[in-house]
């Protein structure tokens, strides 16, 4: 069921009360994001005086699993309301029993609150930075005018030792030998079932040892000797070569947007850290390096440099 359908149905069900001219409560809260601005947001239930509004039902309906979205609204909406009433009743009972003052419960509530605040802060700062126009501008700047790059289409056979690689090389060089069939039998690479087919790739897509050997071959040629890389020993056969134009915007949009979101989050985090007073302590609570506490108002006094970044994962082979 689409969200608009849920909203319209809820408004229809609330219609009789609204049509009777029931005045809205004083200082009624603004409708949630699920309702259009100015749409009615009446109270649909109260539990110990705690209100449940139409917007609460819309928000709950948005979280339903797909299999429930085809349920008729006349059945679904009372179910949602019953669930919200049950949740409110449990919360009220927990408060009556003093669980809201339990130390561990309060710690969990604080963690949840901090996570929500972090998420809200990041979304408010990041989303305006990564608009469709911004992604397109990044594409135009970094990709659209990039010169065409050479690509090769290659197969390979990966084995563990040089001695085994020499045996395989001799086998694939025999008259009538089928490289793909031998790759299926002998290669330890996960792509062995595809005959060692790597498809087209650019030089920078592979580890240097493999890329240099592959790009030195002509179509139909097999490497003259086994090629060693961090993954083992390879026998390489190049099937085709081509010059590829830059990818179209639609092909890289999602990848670009993800990269820009990651960059923007990093910028937001760094700005937040730069405006915070940070002190680090040893695990026993003593100051790091015996440093004195920072003077009031000093920024990043006593902060330690970030840990070195993990080394990048090796390029695919």
N, C-alpha and C positions, 0 to 999 in steps of 0.2 A: 504494500500500500504506500502510495507516495505521501510525503509529508503534507503537501497542500490538501490532499484528500482528508487526511486526519484533522487538519485545522478546520476545514470547512464543516466536517461532520460534528466536531466539538462545538463549533459556533451554532450549528443547527440545533443541537441538543440543548444548548444554553438559551436558544432563542425565545422559548415561551416565557422564561423568567424575565428576560430583557424586555420583551414586548409588553409585559405587565407594568412596566415603568418602575421596577424596583430600583431605587437609587443606588448608585455605587457607594461603597464604603468611603469614608473620608480618607484623604491622602492615600488612595489605592496605589500600590507600587506600579511602576511602568511595566508594560508587557515584556516578557522575555524575548530573546532574539528570535524564537520560533514563531512569534506572532507579528503581523505587520504593524507598523506604527499606527497608533490610534485604534487598533482592534480591541474589542471588549476583552477584558481579562477577569471574569467574575470569579468569586469564591465558589468552588464546587463541593467542598466539604471542610469540616473543622474537626480536629482531634485535640481534646483538652484545650480548645481555644486556638490551637495552631492551625493556620489556614492552609488549604490546598487550593491552588488556583488553576484556571484553565491552562495557563502557560506551563504549569508543572506536568500536566497530562501530555502536552505536546512534546515537552522535553523527554519524558519517559518513553513516549511512543517512538522517538528517534533512536532509542537504544535497543529496540526490539530485534531479535534475530529474524532473518529473512523469512523463515518458515511461518512466522506468526503474522507477517504483514498482509497475508491474503485473508485473514480472519475477518468476518463481517464486522463493521464498526459497532453495531448494536451489541455484539458479544465482546469485542475487544476492549472497548472503552470502559465499560463497567469493571472488567478484569483489571485494567490499569489502575483505576481509581481504588479498587479494593486493595491492590498491592501497595499503593501509596498510603492508604489509611493504616494498613498493617505496619508499614515501616514507621510511620509517625507514632503509632501506639507503642511500638517497641522502644523507640527513642524516649517517649514520655515515661515508660516504665523504668528504663535504665536510669533516667535522671532521678526518679523518685527513690531509687535504691542507691543513689549517690555514685553511680559509676562514672559520671562526668567529672568527679573529683579524684578518681583513682589515678595514681601517679603514672602507671604504665599506659593507661588509656589516654591520658592527657599528652604523653610523649608521642603516641601514635597519631593523635589528632594534630599535634604540632607539626610532625613530619608531613602529614597529608596536606596541611595548610601551606607549608613551605614549598612543597612540590607544585601545588596549584599556583602559588604566587610566581614561582620561577617560570612555569609554563605561560602564564598570562603576560608576564613581563617580556619574555622572549617573543611571543606572538605579536604583542603590540609594537615592539621595536623592529622586528624582522620582516613581517609580512609587507609593510609599506616599502621596504627596500627591494623586495624581490617581486616586482610587478611583471606583467607580461611584456610591457615596453622595455623594462630593464633587462629581461632575459634576451629579448630580440636585439637590444643594443650590444649586449655582450657577444652574441653570435656574430653580429656585423663587424665588431671590433676584432675578435679573436679567430674567427673561423671562415666567414664568408669569402674573404679575399686571400685566404691562404693558398699558396701555389699548389698545384696538383702534386701528389706524392706517389712514388712508385710502390707497388705492392707485388708480392709473389703468392702464388697458390702452391703449397707444398704438402707433401706427406713425409712422415718420418717413422722410424722404428727405434724404440728406446730399449736399451739393455743395460745390465749392471756393470759389465766389465769390458775392457778393450778386446780381450781375447774373443769373447762372444760376439762383439761387434764386428770383428774381422771375419768370423764365420758367416754372419748374416750378410755382410757386404759381398762376400764371395757367392753366396746363394742368390742374391738379387741380381748379380751380374751374369748369371748363367743365361744362355740363349733361351728365350721363351718364358723366363721367370716373370711372375706377376707380383709386382711390389706390394699391392694392396693385400693380396692373399697371404703373402709372407708376413706382412705387418700383423694381420689378424692372428697368426700362429705364434709369432716370436716376440712381438712388442709388449713391454710392460707398461706402456702408457695407457691411461684411461680411454683414449681414443682409438685403441687398437681395433675395437669392434667395427669402426668406420674405415678400416684399412689405413689407419694412421693419418687420415685426412685432416689437415689443419685449416683448410679454407684459405682465403686471401688474408694477408696480414702485412702491416707496415714494418719497417726495420725496427722502429722503437717499440713495437709490441712484444718483442722477444728478447731473451737474454742475449748479450752481445756475441758470445761464442756461437750460438745457434744462428743469429741473424746474419752475421758476417759470412758464414758458410753458405747459407741459403741464398743470399743476394748475390753471391759470386757465381751461381749456377745459371745456365740457360734452360729454357723449357725442355723437358725430357732428360736432363742430365741428373746423374746420381753423384753424391759427394765422393771424391776420389779416395778419401780415408775416413775412418770414423771420427766424429766430432764430439769432443768432451764438453759438457756443461755441468753446472751444479746439480743437475738432475740425473746424470749418467752419461751413457755413450749413445750417440745418434747416428743413424744412417738416413740421409736426407735425399729426397727426390723432388725437384721442382717441376710442377705440371704446367703452369702458366705464369706470365708476367703481364702487368698492366699499369697504366698511370691513372690513378683515381682522383676525380675532382673532390673538392670539399663536400662533406655531407650536407644534405638539405637541412633547413631549420627544424622541420618536423621530426627528423631522425635523431637529433641531438637535444631537442628542447628539454625533455625531462631530465636528461643527464646534466645539462647546463643549470637548470633550475635547482637540482639537488646540490650541485657544487656551490651555487650562489647562496643557498640557504645555509649551508655549512659555514661558509665564509662569514655570512652576516651574524650567525649565532656566535661565532668566535669573536667578532668585533664587539657585540653587545656584552659578552662575558668579560672581555678585557676592559671595556669602559667601566663596567660595574666594579671590577677588582681595583681599577685605578682610583676610584673614589672611596674605597673602603680602607679603614685602618686595619692592617693585617699583622698579627703577631703569631709566630710559630713557636711551639714548645716541643721538647723531647717527650717520649712516651711516658716518662715518669713525672711530667709536669714541669720540669726545670726549663729555664730559657735555653734556646738553641745557642750553643757557643758561649753561654754565659752572658749573653747580651742583656743590657738593661732595657726595661720597657720603653717603648717609643714615647717621645714627648707628645702631649696633646696636640692634635691638629696635623701632625706629620703623616705623610702618606707613605704606605708600604715600608715603614721603618721596621727593620728586623725581618722582613719577608725574605724567603729563600728563593733562588731562581727555580723555575720549573724544571722537572726532571727531563733529561734528553728525550726527544721523540723516539719512538720505536723505529728501527730500520724498516724501510719500505719492503713490502712483500716482493719476491722476485717476479719478474714479468712472466706472463704465461708462456708456456712452451707448446 
